[in-house]
Amino acid sequence: MDTTDYNYGQSSKNGNVVKCPSCGAPVKVGSLVCPECGHEFRNVKANATVTKFTEELNSLRRAGGAMGFVLDAVGDKRRVAFIEDYSIPDSLDDVLELMLLAKSNTDKDGLPEQRAYWTMFCRCVDKVKNSGMQNDPRFAPLLEFYKKNAKKKNVGGMVTLFFFLLFLIGFVGWQVYGIYSLSKSEDNIKQAITAQQDSLLTVIDGLPAPAKDNCSECAYRITKLSWRPVDCRYGGKDEDEKALMDMQTAAEKAVAKKKNAYIRLLNGLKVLEPIPVDAD
């Protein structure tokens, strides 16, 4: 198969069509091969796309690290968007290298960047199919990987969405206690303690079962949960306020017990650094 270096900018164009430098046949812009003679369009800067991609992503990672939780969360979103929206190249070699890079990261689960790589991989697959290269033997194992994992990824995405919604519902409920704690009455303080306990337990129950392929995400979620003290002073009798403090202590221990059980499951996987447990 003829494979000479070729830039679209050096060919004659007519709208979205370019002329093949080998046989002169009209070829759609973005094609990786001429449908008439089999000429492969290779960029003279082969693999430059992957190198540039890696450098820019590393730059975003450096900018996001050591900036605090809130700013780093913004950095996570920027890196995910960068990966998902990265321009798929026209060069055969660059598409192949980019697919290999994306595939090596889609084998892992639990982190936003890794799910973004799956989106990139799917876009590369579309590029290959639309460019008439699906029968090229170099793409065969990558297309087979896509075929086997497409359904699994879709199902996994639905499961992740379900747990996320459950987590979100519990988390919002957890904040309800703040509203109750504004009112300094015995009943409202009791309700605030009960609301926080029930919400935190619901959040923990909604977390996915710890496994080696999702341990990072599980660790991130469980370590963000903590008991936020409710002010039990409302101007009543000392014994009544003490009873409220005892109630809060019991609720906090109940949450800590369930949280620690989950952490011990994570630590038992021996994948991450051991996570310290709360006093229960």
C-alpha positions, -999 to +999 in steps of 0.1 A: +000+000+000+014+034-010+022+055+021+039+088+014+039+119+037+011+142+028-004+175+042-039+186+032-026+221+030-004+211+000-033+196-020-060+212-041-092+217-022-128+220-033-150+225-002-146+195+019-129+175-007-091+172-014-072+156-043-052+124-037-016+131-045-011+096-058-040+090-083-057+124-083-091+110-071-113+133-050-111+124-013-132+136+016-113+158+041-104+138+072-101+105+053-071+083+062-070+064+030-078+070-007-108+048-016-095+045-052-058+036-049-053+029-012-029+057-006-026+065+031-025+101+042+003+105+067+011+137+085+047+147+081+048+153+118+037+118+127+030+112+164+033+150+171-004+150+182+001+124+210+032+142+222+014+176+222-016+160+239+005+145+267+024+178+273-007+199+275-025+174+298+006+172+321+006+210+322-031+210+334-023+184+360+006+205+374-016+235+375-043+217+393-022+198+419-015+214+454-041+241+449-066+229+475-097+207+471-120+232+455-095+245+429-083+210+422-119+199+416-121+227+390-089+214+375-104+179+373-132+192+352-108+210+329-087+179+323-118+158+316-131+183+291-096+186+275-095+148+270-131+144+258-129+173+234-094+168+220-093+171+183-089+137+166-061+140+140-063+132+103-029+114+102-031+076+102-002+072+125-015+098+150-050+083+151-034+049+158-011+063+186-040+083+201-062+052+202-035+032+219-030+059+245-067+061+252-071+024+254-043+020+279-063+043+302-098+029+296-089-004+312-091+014+346-122+026+363-132+050+390-115+083+380-130+110+358-100+112+335-102+074+328-138+077+318-129+106+296-103+085+278-131+061+269-150+090+252-118+098+233-113+062+223-149+060+209-143+092+189-112+076+174-133+046+165-158+068+147-129+085+128-115+051+117-149+038+105-158+071+087-124+071+070-126+036+056-098+021+077-118-004+097-104-033+076-068-022+082-052-050+104-035-025+126-069-013+139-084-048+142-075-054+179-086-019+188-119-023+171-124-057+187-116-041+221-143-014+214-168-041+204-163-061+236-164-031+259-190-008+244-220-025+261-201-031+293-191+006+295-227+017+289-241-005+316-213+006+339-222+042+332-258+036+342-248+019+374-224+048+382-252+073+376-276+054+399-251+054+428-242+091+421-279+100+423-283+080+455-252+097+469-265+131+459-299+126+475-283+115+508-258+143+507-286+169+502-305+154+531-274+156+552-275+194+549-310+195+563-297+194+598-282+229+593-316+243+589-329+227+620-299+238+641-308+274+635-337+270+658-328+267+694-355+244+706-351+209+721-373+192+694-355+209+665-321+200+679-332+163+682-345+165+646-312+180+634-292+152+650-315+125+636-315+141+602-278+142+600-274+106+612-300+092+588-285+112+559-249+101+565-259+065+569-279+067+536-249+081+518-226+053+531-252+027+521-254+042+486-216+039+480-206+011+456-190-020+469-152-015+472-132-032+445-097-028+430-111-011+399-130+016+418-111+019+451-099+055+443-134+068+438-147+050+469-118+063+491-125+099+478-162+097+487-159+080+521-131+103+534-152+134+526-180+123+550-177+135+586-200+144+614-207+181+618-214+189+654-249+203+663-250+229+691-271+214+718-274+245+739-308+262+737-312+278+772-330+248+788-322+228+818-287+214+822-298+178+823-319+183+791-290+198+772-267+169+785-293+144+772-291+160+738-253+159+738-255+122+747-279+116+719-255+133+695-226+112+707-245+080+702-255+091+666-219+101+658-206+067+669-233+049+648-221+068+617-184+062+626-190+025+630-206+021+595-180+044+580-151+025+596-165-009+583-165+005+548-129+019+552-117-015+565-131-031+533-111-006+512-080-011+533-084-049+529-079-045+491-043-033+498-044-011+467-042+023+482-024+037+513-043+026+544-071+051+553-073+059+590-106+050+608-126+073+630-129+067+667-160+046+673 
